[in-house]
Amino acid sequence: MIVFAMYRNNQRSMAMRNLVAFLILILASSLAHAQTAQGVADVKGTRVNLDARASVEVDNDVMRATLFAEMEESDPTRLADKVNRATNDALKLARGFTGVRARTSGYTTYPVIDKEKIARWRSRSEISIEGEDFRRMAEALGKLQAIMRLGAVEFSVSAAARAKAEEALTQTAIAEFLRKAELVSKGFKGTGFNVLDASVSTDAGFIPPRPMMVKSMSAAESVAVPEIQGGTSRVAVSVTGTILIPR
């Protein structure tokens, strides 16, 4: 009985210590918050919201293309075999080009209804190829168009090139923000300024898919290699924030 009582007393003591520590932590946090709020309220001056932006055109160094095979058959099994063969052949051909990455990107099958009955079945299979070597990509497209039809081509900036551009643009945007802040401070007859808060954001321009119309062809036909021009994308960095001009 004495041991049990001692155990219960130890438990109560530990719980009390934890409660006291928790209350002290809350009190300290509340005091810190109150002091911060009081400090902000005590600052006198003119608050001004500013923004600055820096951007540059970066050469697109990644090319992506979508190709598809679309067929119809009355027998869904025979249709699936034809579409699958075309898809597999296209993937195997694309992966034979060094530096060209290929993957399936879509597959749909649905019935074609005529007079409230299933007249036939239609399937569409898509593959996507991607690479940084535009010449190899163009050669791959020239060969692949004998198996599948070209849907769209799009270009973008690689992650490495974008990061390099954004690194330089960030410094430029910050410098522009500070230049504007100094200009505004002088306009308000201030002797200086303090940056209260600021945020940096990035965005990259997007080149929409470029559809390329091609005629239907058989595997025996020869397809000319398309001319590829990747163009550029605009990469930008923005800085927004608030300054305080003391008075």
VEXRO-14003 format. One record per atom (N, C-alpha, C, O, CB): residue in one letter; y, z, x. Coordinates in steps of 0.05 Angstrom, whole numbers, plus 5000, padded with zeros to 4 digits. Atoms other than C-alpha are relative to their C-alpha. Last residue first. Glycine has a CB too. Layout:
N
AYZX
...
% end
This chain:
247
R497149975004
R619341985194
R500850295003
R503250365000
R500849894972
P498849735003
P612441765217
P503049994995
P504449815003
P499450175024
I497650004983
I609941055205
I501450264996
I502650314974
I501949754992
L498049815009
L602841135179
L502449985020
L502050025044
L498950294999
I498549874978
I597940565184
I502050194988
I502850164965
I501449785018
T497549875009
T592540345135
T501350135025
T500050275040
T499550214978
G499649724995
G586839865149
G502750104990
G504249954978
G499750065029
T498249895021
T583739185144
T500350295006
T498450435014
T498949944971
V499549714996
V580738785202
V502050084978
V504149974975
V501250055029
S497649885013
S577538115188
S500250295006
S498250445008
S499949954970
V500149714999
V572737705231
V502650104988
V504850004995
V499650115030
A497549855002
A571336965219
A499550305001
A497350404994
A501549934974
V500749724997
V566136435235
V502650175001
V504450105016
V498250055026
R497849824993
R567535735210
R498950295000
R497850384980
R502349984980
S499649795020
S561635275213
S502250185009
S502550235033
S497350164995
T499249734992
T561134625251
T500150184976
T500150104953
T502749995014
G497449895008
G558033935246
G500550285010
G499250375029
G500249994970
G500149735010
G550533815254
G502650114989
G502750284972
G499050185020
Q497549884991
Q550533065260
Q500350274987
Q500650304963
Q502549824994
I499449725007
I543632755255
I502650095012
I503050065037
I497750185009
E498049914982
E542132005252
E500950284991
E501550324967
E502549815001
P497349965011
P535631895215
P502050095022
P501250245040
P500050194977
V499149734994
V529631615253
V502850044990
V504649884997
V499850065030
A498149974978
A527430975218
A500850295004
A500950444985
A502549834995
V497649875008
V521231005174
V501850045025
V501050145045
V499450284987
S498549894977
S515530525182
S502650114990
S504049994974
S500449795022
E497350104995
E511030405122
E501350145023
E500750385029
E501750044975
A500150244982
A503530505125
A502849915007
A503249765026
A498549784987
A500349924972
A504031215098
A500049775019
A500549815043
A497350155002
S502849944994
S506930955033
S499850085029
S501750045045
S498149764993
M501350174979
M514130985011
M497150095004
M496350314996
M501550025026
S502849934999
S518631244955
S498649815020
S499249575020
S498749994972
K501750135020
K525931114971
K497150095003
K496350195025
K500249705004
V501850184987
V530331615007
V498249884978
V497750004958
V498350145022
M501750165018
M536431994984
M498349815016
M499349675033
M501849854980
M500350264988
M539132515032
M498049844983
M495649914982
M499050025029
P502250165010
P541833145000
P499949735013
P502049615018
P500249984970
R499150285003
R546433555045
R497649834991
R495849775006
R501149895027
P502150204995
P545234295036
P501149724995
P502649674976
P497650054983
P501950035022
P551734695037
P497949795007
P498449615023
P501449934974
I500150295006
I554934865104
I497949954978
I495650004983
I499349835026
F502650115007
F556535605104
F500349704994
F502049624979
F498950154975
G499850225018
G562335955139
G497249884995
G495449905012
G501849785011
A500550264987
A560836615171
A500149784979
A499049814957
A497250005014
D501150195018
D563637285152
D499749745014
D501249685032
D501749974974
T500550274990
T565237905190
T499049834978
T497849924959
T498050005024
S502150155014
S568238575172
S499849725010
S501849615021
S500650004969
V500350274988
V572239095211
V497749874985
V495549984982
V499450015030
S502750105003
S574939715177
S499949725011
S501849565008
S499050024971
A500350294997
A581040135191
A497149934998
A495350095003
A501149915028
D502750105004
D583740825178
D499949705003
D502049575000
D498950094972
L501449805015
L589841245193
L497149934995
L495350104998
L501450054973
V502050135017
V592640815248
V498450224986
V496950374999
V498149815018
N502749894997
N598841175273
N498149854982
N498749804958
N499950314994
F501849995024
F605540835281
F497450135008
F496750145032
F499549724988
G502850044994
G611640805327
G498350014975
G499450014953
G499050215020
T500349994970
T619040915331
T497149955009
T496649955032
T501050265011
G501749794988
G620240715259
G499949985030
G500649785041
G497250004988
K498449844982
K626040305232
K498550245012
K499650455017
K502550104985
F499349755015
F621740045175
F501650195017
F501850435010
F497450134990
G498650075025
G621939345205
G500850244984
G502850234970
G498249814984
K497250064993
K620139635273
K501649934975
K503950004973
K500049775021
S498849754992
S613839945243
S503049965008
S504750125000
S498650135024
V499349855024
V612039305209
V501550265006
V503450334993
V497550054983
L497850155013
L612338925274
L500950144975
L503350164970
L499049714993
E497649954985
E608139455309
E502549864988
E504749974987
E499749905029
A499249735004
A603039435255
A502550075015
A504350205004
A497750195009
K498749995026
K602738675256
K501050294995
K503250324983
K498149924978
R497450154998
R601438685330
R501550024974
R503950064974
R499549715008
L498149834986
L596139225321
L502749875003
L504850005002
L498950095027
F499449785018
F592538805269
F502150185012
F504050264999
F497450164993
E498150115020
E593038185314
E500850224980
E503150244971
E498749774985
A497450044987
A589938575371
A502149904980
A504449984981
A499749805024
I498949734996
I584338805325
I502849985013
I504650125006
I498150175018
A499049905026
A583138095302
A501250275003
A503250334990
A497650014980
T497650155008
T582837825373
T501150114974
T503550144971
T499349704997
Q497849924983
Q578038365396
Q502649864992
Q504749994992
Q499349955030
T499449725007
T573538235336
T502350105017
T504150235006
T497550185004
L498149995023
L573937485348
L500850284992
L503050324983
L498749854976
A497350084991
A570837545417
A502150024978
A504350104982
A500049725012
E499249804980
E564837935392
E502849945010
E504550125012
E498050005024
E498949775013
E564337505330
E501050215019
E502950355014
E498050124981
A497450075011
A563436875371
A501350244987
A503750284991
A499849774980
K498250054978
K557837175412
K502849944991
K504850045002
K499049785018
A499349744989
A554437455350
A502049975024
A503850135027
A497550145010
R498149875018
R554836775316
R500950275011
R503250345010
R498650054972
A497450134998
A551736415375
A502150144982
A504450174990
A499849704993
A498949954973
A546036915379
A502849885003
A504650015014
A498149895021
A499149724998
A544736905304
A501350075027
A503350215028
A497650194995
S502149814994
S544436145302
S501250295002
S503650325006
S498649925026
V499649894973
V550035755268
V497850215005
V497250384987
V502850135003
S498749734998
S548035345208
S500250085029
S499249955047
S498350214984
F499549914973
F545934655185
F501450275000
F502850334982
F501749795016
E497849824997
E542834395121
E500250105029
E498250105043
E499850244981
V499649914973
V538433815102
V502450185001
V504450134989
V500349765020
A497349924991
A535833665033
A499950085029
A497850175039
A501150224982
G498449895021
G529933354995
G502850065009
G504749964997
G498850254990
L498049824990
L526332885041
L501850104978
L502949944963
L501649875022
R497350095004
R520132585010
R502050215009
R501550455006
R500549934970
M498549865020
M513232715037
M502849894998
M503749745015
M500150315006
I501949845015
I507932335076
I501450144976
I500350154954
I498850225018
A502250175008
A511631755108
A497950154983
A496250034971
A498649885025
Q499350155025
Q517832175107
Q498049804992
Q498249684970
Q502749875004
L500849855025
L514432645156
L500649854975
L499349884955
L501350275000
K502950015004
K514832155214
K499150124973
K497450014959
K498550145023
G500850285002
G522332035211
G497049964995
G496249784980
G500849855025
L499450105026
L523432765196
L499249714996
L498249634975
L503050034994
A501949895018
A519732965259
A500549914971
A498749844957
A500150315000
E502550154996
E523832485301
E497950114980
E496449954969
E499050045029
A499750275012
A530232765271
A497549845003
A496749704985
A502449855014
M500049985029
M528033475285
M500249734987
M498849684967
M502250194991
R502849965009
R526333295356
R499850024970
R497949924958
R498950255014
R501450254995
R533333005366
R497150024992
R496049844979
R500249925030
F499550195022
F536533595331
F498549745005
F497749614985
F503049954997
D499950264986
D533334095380
D500349794978
D498349714965
D497549955018
E497450024987
E535034765347
E500449735014
E502649665021
E500350235019
G499950024971
G529434765297
G502849985011
G504749924996
G498349775009
E497649894988
E527234865225
E499849975030
E497749995042
E500450294992
I500150014971
I522234545178
I502750095011
I504850044999
I499249715010
S497449974987
S521234735105
S499549985030
S497750125041
S501450264992
I500149884974
I515434505062
I502850015012
I504549855005
I498049855019
E497850034981
E515234374988
E499350135027
E498050345028
E502650134988
S500449834977
S509634244938
S502349955020
S503149725024
S497349955014
R498050044979
R510733964869
R499650215022
R499650455017
R502950024989
S499849804979
S505333884817
S502149925020
S502649695025
S497350045014
R498250084979
R505133524750
R500250235020
R500450475013
R502949944989
W499049774985
W499533544699
W501849895023
W501449685034
W497750165012
R500750014972
R497933044644
R501250255014
R502550425001
R501149745014
A500750284994
A498332924569
A499149985029
A497349815035
A502549824995
I499750044971
I498033654548
I499149715006
I496749655004
I498350215016
K502549984985
K499033624473
K500549965029
K502549835037
K497949804989
E501149735002
E504933744427
E497350045013
E495850235007
E499850084971
K500949975027
K506433004422
K498450264996
K496350274984
K498249764991
D499350245016
D506932944497
D498750034973
D496350064970
D499049745015
I500850005028
I507133564541
I500949744987
I503249664990
I501250254985
V498150195013
V507133514617
V499149974971
V496949864966
V500349735015
P501050225017
P503434124644
P502349834989
P504649934985
P498450114977
Y499449965028
Y505934534703
Y499149764984
Y498949544994
Y503050064995
T501650175017
T504434634776
T500550064971
T500550294963
T496950035007
T500049965029
T509234934827
T498249794987
T498049564996
T502849984988
Y502350155012
Y509035034902
Y500050064970
Y499850304962
Y497350085014
G500150015029
G514835254947
G497649844990
G496749655002
G502549894988
S497849865012
S516935395018
S500049994969
S501850114957
S502649885010
T499950085028
T510935215061
T502350164987
T502750404994
T497350054984
R501349815019
R512435315134
R500149884972
R501849714966
R501350285002
A500650105027
A514534915195
A498650214984
A497050374994
A498349745002
R501549805015
R517835095261
R499749904971
R501649814959
R501550285001
V499650035029
V519934515306
V498250214986
V495750214989
V499349714990
G497549895009
G520734695379
G500649984971
G502750074961
G502249885015
T499249754986
T515234235404
T502850094990
T504749934988
T500149955030
F497550044985
F513233725351
F500950265012
F501350464998
F502249884981
G500650144976
G505833785331
G502549945017
G502349865040
G498649744994
R500649814979
R507734315281
R499249875026
R499050015047
R497850194991
A497549874992
A510933785238
A499650195023
A501250215041
A501350154976
L498350194985
L504633355236
L502550145010
L503350105033
L500849774981
K501350054974
K500133945217
K501749815017
K501949845041
K497249884995
L499749764983
L505034165163
L498849955028
L499950035048
L498750244987
A497249984992
A505533465134
A500450245019
A501850215039
A501850024976
D499550214980
D497933365133
D502950025011
D503449985035
D499549724988
N501449934975
N496934035099
N500649805022
N501049875045
N497150034995
T498649764988
T502233885046
T498750075027
T500250115046
T499950244981
A497450094990
A499433185032
A501550235014
A502750185035
A501749884977
R500550174977
R492333455027
R502749915012
R503149915036
R498349764992
N500849834977
N494534014981
N499649845025
N500449925047
N497650164993
V497649874991
V498133524935
V499450185024
V501050195043
V501250174977
K498150194989
K492133074929
K502550135012
K503350075034
K500849794979
D501150114975
D487133634919
D501949815014
D502349835038
D497349864995
A499749794980
A491533984867
A498949905027
A500149965048
A498550254992
L497249984993
L492033334827
L500450205023
L501850145042
L501750074976
R499550234983
R484433234828
R503050005010
R503549935032
R499449734985
T501449954975
T483633934801
T500549775020
T501049825043
T497050024994
P498649814983
P489133844749
P498650055027
P499950115047
P500450264986
D502049794991
D485833214721
D501450195019
D502250115041
D497549875013
S501249895024
S490932794683
S498150225006
S497750404989
S498649774984
E502850085005
E494932694746
E499150124973
E500150324964
E498150105023
E501149955027
E502132734768
E497249904998
E496549705011
E501849864979
M501950195011
M505232794838
M499250084972
M499650314963
M497549995018
E500149965029
E511033104875
E498249794988
E498749554991
E502949994987
A501950205011
A510933194951
A499850074970
A499250304963
A497250015014
F501749945022
F516833544982
F498249774992
F498749544998
F501750084975
L501450245008
L521133595044
L498150084977
L497250314976
L498549875023
T502049965020
T526434115060
T498849744992
T500249544986
T501250154975
A500550225019
A530434095124
A497850074981
A495850204989
A499449735015
R502249955019
R533534615168
R499849774981
R501849664972
R500450274985
M500350205022
M537934515229
M497550074984
M495450144995
M499749715012
V502649985014
V540435055275
V500049804978
V501949784962
V499550294990
D502250054981
D545934955327
D497250044988
D495350055003
D500450185025
N502649935012
N552034885283
N497849935020
N497749715030
N499649864973
D501950215004
D558134845329
D497450104987
D496350304997
D499349865027
V502349994981
V562935415319
V498049784994
V497449734970
V498650284998
E502150195007
E569835345287
E497850005021
E498449965045
E501149714996
V500550234982
V573935965299
V497849834989
V496049924975
V499350115029
S502350175006
S576836545260
S499949775020
S501849715034
S500349884971
A500350194978
A581437145268
A497549834994
A495549944985
A499750145028
R502350175000
R584037565211
R500049815023
R502149715031
R499849844973
A499850204980
A588938145202
A497349855001
A495249964995
A500750125028
D502450154994
D590138625146
D500549795020
D502749685022
D498749884974
L499850254984
L595239165133
L497349865002
L495249994998
L501150055028
N502650134998
N596439735085
N500349735013
N502149575006
N498749974972
V500150295004
V602740125099
V497249905003
V495849965023
V502049865019
R502650124998
R603940875093
R500149704993
R501349634973
R497950154982
T500550225018
T610941125105
T497349885006
T496749815029
T502249785004
G499550274989
G611841805135
G499549794979
G498949854956
G498449955024
K497850145014
K610442535127
K500549745013
K500649725037
K502550174999
V499050234985
V603842855147
V502149864983
V501549784960
V497849815009
D497649924985
D603143535111
D501249775016
D503649785023
D499350225020
A497849975018
A598443245058
A502650075015
A504850005007
A499550224980
V499250265009
V593742995111
V502550014982
V504349854984
V497749864985
G498850144977
G593543675145
G501049724992
G503149645001
G498049975023
Q497349894996
Q592544035079
Q501449855022
Q503849795021
Q499850295006
A498350105022
A586643575062
A502950105004
A504849954998
A498950104973
T499650294996
T583643705131
T501849894978
T503749744984
T497349854999
Q498150044978
Q584744455125
Q500649705005
Q502849635011
Q498850125026
A497349935009
A581644465056
A502049965022
A504349875017
A500050304991
H499050215018
H575644075080
H502850064991
H504549894989
H498249974975
A499450244984
A574644535139
A501249784983
A503149654991
A497549905014
L497549954984
L575345155095
L500849755016
L503149685018
L499650245018
S497750005019
S570244875045
S502650045015
S504649915008
S499650224979
S499550285008
S565344705101
S502449984981
S504049804984
S497549894985
A498950144977
A565945405130
A500749714993
A502849615001
A498150015024
L497249914997
L564945725062
L501449865023
L503749785021
L500050305005
I498450115022
I558745305048
I503050085004
I504749915000
I499050094972
L499850284995
L555745485116
L501849864979
L503549704986
L497349875000
I498150034977
I557346225107
I500449705005
I502749625010
I498950145025
L497349955011
L553946205038
L502149965022
L504249865017
L500150284988
F499350225017
F547645885068
F502950024989
F504449834989
F498149974977
A499550234982
A547346395125
A500949764983
A502849614992
A497649935016
V497549954987
V547946965074
V500849765018
V503149685019
V499950265017
L497950035020
L542446665031
L502750045013
L504649895007
L499650204977
N499750285006
N537846575091
N502349954980
N503849764983
N497449884989
R498850124976
R539047295113
R500549704996
R502649605003
R498350045025
M497249925000
M537647545042
M501549885024
M503749785021
M500250315002
A498750155021
A531147145039
A503050064999
A504749894996
A498850064973
M499750274991
M529047435106
M501449834980
M503149664987
M497249885006
S498150004978
S530448145084
S500549715010
S502849635015
S499150175023
R497449975012
R526848045018
R502249985021
R504349865017
R500350274985
Q499450245014
Q520747785054
Q502850014988
Q504349814990
Q497949954978
N499450214980
N520848345104
N500749744986
N502549604995
N497649965019
N497449944989
N521248855047
N500949795020
N503249705020
N500150285013
R498150085021
R515348535012
R502950055010
R504749895004
R499550154974
Y500050305002
Y511248565076
Y502149914980
Y503549714985
Y497249904993
M498550104977
M513249305087
M500249694999
M502349585006
M498650095026
A497249945005
A511049465016
A501749905023
A503949795019
A500550304996
F499150195020
F504349115027
F503050044995
F504549854992
F498550044974
V499850264987
V503249505092
V501149804980
V502949644988
V497349905010
I497749994982
I504850165057
I500449735013
I502749645016
I499750225021
M497650005016
M500050005000
M502550005017
M504549875010
M500050244981
% end
